[in-house]
Every structure is written in structure tokens, then in C-alpha cells.
Amino acid sequence: MAAAPPDGQEKVIAAAQQIVKSLANSKNAADDMIRILSGFDNRFSLMSDLFPAAGAPDAAAGSEPLPEGDDDDLEDERDAAVEDALRLVEQWDSPAAGDRLVFESPEDAEEYLAAAACLMGEAGPRVEAALQVAMARLEEEFRQLLIRGTASLAAEDLHASLLRRLSLTVPTFHSASSVDLDCPSFASHADEGDESSAAGRWSSASDGEISPYLISPDTVSTLKDIADVMLRAGYGPELCQVYSEVRRDTLMECLAVLGVDKMSLEEVQRVEWGVLDGKMKKWIQALRVVVQGLLAEERRICGQILAADADAEEECFTEAAKGCVLQLLNFGDAIAIGKRSSEKLFRILGMYEALAELLPELEALFSGDARDFIKEEAEGILVRLGDAVRGTVAEFANAIRGETSRRSLPGGEIHPLTRYVMNYVRLLADYSRWLNHLLDGCETELENGGDNADMTPLGHCLLILITHLLDKIEDKAKLYDDEALQNIFLMNNLWYVVQKIKDSELKSLLGDNWIRKRRGQIRRYSTGYLRSSWTRVLACLRDDGLPQTTGSSSALKAALKERFKSFNLAYEELYRTQTAWKVVDPQLREELKISISEKVLPAYRSFVGRFRGQLEGGRNFAKYIKYNPEDVENQVSDFFEGKKLNA
């Protein structure tokens, strides 16, 4: 026989021996009781005479029955064990026990669980009452252990723990760090570039690691011991109710800490955009943390605690988790069916992307009717979010066409609408995977169909938006009275559009041919500028209209004086105004200056060289030939630099 157990356990172990021996004529009952008892204290499994030797015949196999006297002794010992168990349960239920908890002491916990197991299957009013008392205590202490075993839910601790332990990089808004976001709609996103792109991937904690924000491993083991006893005693419903209530409240508290509050549709509609934008951002983060962190770990720990009953495990997890999941889905639905506006589009796309990517993992956490329900709800929200995306894109297109500002920009610089639309369009291109899916089949026909052959749905959509923008820019160019400034304005804005496309994913969506055509249009604007600005100046330098006389003719001198005077006035006016104009691109600016020099300087140098002698030596010579060709050449370098006009 095994060595005597330590003090304090003799009676319980002796009772266990007698119970097992008394059940020897029912192998299944004996096996069940052995499994219960050795789960509470592994010392039972070390007692060689507690279990039948391998190959030894048992009562069911026709072994020799115990002598009648021994059978009576076993019955007496069994009754004694039950009596000890009754006294232990009643002792803990007496006023003398006070507010002490059984599970504050491992030794007390082992004795109490063994006593509760001993009472199972026994008859009599006192036994039944004691078993109910034991189950009530186990239920309450199970609740207390669940509550106390959960770590602090302070916001900074919880969020840091989630991200650190799950090795998560929270994807939010696509990086805007390399985009000049001049418009207020983008301002709230400009600081998110360091958080990673929306395509960021997540990795869960290793399977063998229990995250500290759920339940500590020691507590999980104790909870499992209690659950095993309550389930065998037929108290599964009470156990599931306690587990579901406590864990549901804990998960909802975690959700609040993550920044997802319970909001009705009306509340979502009333919240100002700045606040709602923050809530949508937190929702995207929280969805990933909840599905890949909280619920994945909750599922695993629930499986450990309720390993003895798969149905109870499923019920407990479903009841604990569904409130958290539904609150997340309800917020997503409120956003999807809410008022549409262009500034919401990227957050809605982020929500769509997060839910679409996580839905398979979310479904896998549940089973049966719960899984079907969650899947149906989530898929419905995805459909409505997709509708919101399409509707918002359509509204954005209408907003471009409906833009009615009448203020012209000094110097013909890039219009805010151009910056706004192109930054918006460039960010849309980052969501090409989902937008190609969402926009498939809903393209709008354009008058210019040559550019959109073989385009993706997103490419076609972006072409529509850019075409609306360029049409609007042409309208706004007409706000300038000066045709030359109209061309500078159009050149600047089209250059900005081309650069945004050339240096981003937009290039692959719209194609090289589109860019090539627009560069040709920029050259035409440049030619239009030269023609409208310098034709009058060059007309002063032609021989046409001069008197056809030789020698020093007073008529020729008078005509030349008028020509030089007209040149000076026209040139000085161009210099005064066009040095204040701005050609944004340095290369384009230099090319334009070179074009001016190539057209004007040869004509001016030739005209001055041929007719300088007619005026030289006369009165006010410097009044007429005010500029040497070199002066003009140097002054051309001042054009298009955006200098302030002199008062």
C-alpha cells in the first residue's frame, strides 16, 4: 500500500478508498468516481490499492464475491465518508465560516470538491439539501473567481497588452504622410501614416500562451475543477448562466475601453464629424482586437474550463461573446445607413475592409445557429457598407460638378479643388482591391470613351472623377479676363493632375496613353500663353507699317519712336504682371522662360540693331530704347516666380 498521505487529508482519502471499493461491482460507476477524485488530488492516483491490478478479475467477470461481513464493513465505511462530506459542506454553510471563501485555500478547495463529489448519487433529504448548498457555494465562488481572475481593465493597460501580447499592428487609415493634404477633410488623417497601412496584417498570440487580460492560468485550472463537479452534478444551466453573465460583462467592458460605445442610429446621426471620425477609427481597431485577440482567447479559455461538456462550452461562449459582437455590428450598420458625405468615404472603406477580412475568423469562432446568425448579420452590413461606398463616390462626383466658387486665384496657381480631388482620388487608388469589387458593374458612361478601354472598374470611376475635375477647372479658367493667365492657370492645374497620377498607383489604373495626351495638352496651353501674351510685343518689332524710305527720314524716326514706345509699354506691363504669376513646376517654369527668350530676344536684338542708328544721338534717345537685349534677357528670368505686385 502507498505511504500514508500528509496530515489533513487522511479522512477524505480513506473515504475515497471505501467509495471506490464499494462500487467495485459496477465498473463504469467506479471509473467515473476514480476520474472525479483523481482530478481533485493526484495523490489518489498514486495509491496502488485504490485501483484494480491490471488483468485482475473483477466482480462483473465472475471474481469471487467479498465475504458478507466485509460487504457490511464497506457499507459502513461508505456511510461514514458521506457523513464526513455532509459535515464539511454544512460546516462551510454555518455562521462560523463567516465570509471566508473555500477557494482561498488550495487544501480547503480540494476537500470541498471531494466532499461535493462524494454526495453525488447518494439519496436522502439531508444529502440532497447539502448537495444543493454545495452547488450554490460552488456557483458563487466560480463567479468570484471569474471576476477576480480577470486583470485590471484600465484603458492604457488593456490596449497596450492587447497590442503587445498579440503582436498586432493596428491598421487604420491608409498612410497620408507623403500626400499634401490641403483640405480640411483630410486633416484628421494626416497624422496616421505611422500606424501602418490599411492593408496591414495581424498575427495572434501563440496557441500555448494565455493573454493576461483574460484569466490567469492558475484560475483557469481551478475554474475547470469547479465546472467538472457542477456539470457532473447536473448543474450545467446554473454554471453556464454565471459564466455567460460575468464574461459578457467583462467583454463589454473591454469594448468600452477600446472606445466602442453603445450608440443608437439617432445618436450616430447627431454626432459631429470630428467625433464620429474618431469613433470609426477606433471601431476598425477594436474589431480586429476583439476578433483576433479577445474572442479568440475567450474561445480557447472557455474550452479549457468547460472541456467536460462541449454543449455547455458552446452555449457559454456564444452567450458571453454575442453582445460584444452585436454592439460592433450595430455601429457598423448605423454608419452604413447613415447620412453620406465625402469625408466619410475612407473610414467606411476601412470598416468594410476590416469586416470583410475578419468575417471568416469571426464565423469560425461560433457554430450552429449562432454562426449562421452572425454570418447573416455581418454579410448584410457588408452589403450596406458597400452601398454606402458606391453612394458616397457618386455624391463626390456630383459635388465636383456642383462646385460653384467664383473666386479666382491670384497668379493662376493650383486651385484648392484640384488639390482636394486629386488627393482624394489618389487615396481611393489605395483601396483598389475592394473598390474594384464594389464598383464592378456600376460604371457611368463618359462622352470620351477612348481613354477607358480595358480599364478596371476603379480606373473607370477615377477617370470619371478626374474628367469632372478638368471640366470644372476649364470653367474656372474663364474667371480670368486675361487669356494668357487662363493658360497659365490651366497649365498649372493639369500639370498637378498629371504629376499626382504619374507618381502613384493611378498611373497603372489610367495608363501611359492618358498621361501622354495630357502632357500634349500642357504644351498646347504653353503655346496658347505665348501667343496671347507676346503677339502684341512682337508686332512692335516687325517692319510692317514702317515708312519705306532711306536715310534719316523724320517720318521713319517718328514711326520708330512710336514702335519703341509701344514695345516698352507692352513689355513693362508684361513684366509687372507676369513676374507676379506663378508657374508651379520649376522645370515647366524654365521651359516657358526659354520659349519667351527664343521668341522675343532675336526679334528685339534684330530690330534694335537695324534701327538704333536712326534714333541715336537724338533727344531722349534713352526714352525710346530703354532696354538693351541683354537687359531683356536678364529680366525674363524674373517671370512666373510669384513676386508680389508693387502697389
Sequence and secondary structure as in RCSB ss.txt:
>XXXX:A:sequence
MAAAPPDGQEKVIAAAQQIVKSLANSKNAADDMIRILSGFDNRFSLMSDLFPAAGAPDAAAGSEPLPEGDDDDLE
DERDAAVEDALRLVEQWDSPAAGDRLVFESPEDAEEYLAAAACLMGEAGPRVEAALQVAMARLEEEFRQLLIRGT
ASLAAEDLHASLLRRLSLTVPTFHSASSVDLDCPSFASHADEGDESSAAGRWSSASDGEISPYLISPDTVSTLKD
IADVMLRAGYGPELCQVYSEVRRDTLMECLAVLGVDKMSLEEVQRVEWGVLDGKMKKWIQALRVVVQGLLAEERR
ICGQILAADADAEEECFTEAAKGCVLQLLNFGDAIAIGKRSSEKLFRILGMYEALAELLPELEALFSGDARDFIK
EEAEGILVRLGDAVRGTVAEFANAIRGETSRRSLPGGEIHPLTRYVMNYVRLLADYSRWLNHLLDGCETELENGG
DNADMTPLGHCLLILITHLLDKIEDKAKLYDDEALQNIFLMNNLWYVVQKIKDSELKSLLGDNWIRKRRGQIRRY
STGYLRSSWTRVLACLRDDGLPQTTGSSSALKAALKERFKSFNLAYEELYRTQTAWKVVDPQLREELKISISEKV
LPAYRSFVGRFRGQLEGGRNFAKYIKYNPEDVENQVSDFFEGKKLNA
>XXXX:A:secstr
      TT HHHHHHHHHHHHHTTT HHHHHHHHHHHHHH GGGGG TTTS  TT   GGGT     HHHHHHHH
HHHHHHHHHHHHHHHHHHSGGGTT  GGGSHHHHHHHHHHHHHHTT  SHHHHHHHHHHHHHHHHHHHHHHHHTS
    HHHHHHHHHHHTT     S   TTS   SHHHHTTTT GGG  TT       TT   TTS  HHHHHHHHH
HHHHHHHTT HHHHHHHHHHHHHHHHHHHHHHTT     HHHHHHS HHHHHHHHHHHHHHHHHIIIIIHHHHHH
HHHHHTTT HHHHHHHHHHHHHHHHHHHHHHHHHHHTS   GGGHHHHHHHHHHHHHHHHHHHHH  HHHHHHHH
HHHHHHHHHHHHHHHHHHHHHHHHHHT       GGG   HHHHHHHHHHHHHHTTHHHHHHHSTT     S GG
GGTT  HHHHHHHHHHHHHHHHHHHHHTT S HHHHHHHHHHHHHHHHHHHHTSTHHHHH HHHHHHHHHHHHHH
HHHHHHHHHHHHHHTTSSTTS    SS HHHHHHHHHHHHHHHHHHHHHHHHHTSSB  SHHHHHHHHHHHHHHH
HHHHHHHHHHHHHHHTTSTTHHHHS   HHHHHHHHTTTTB      
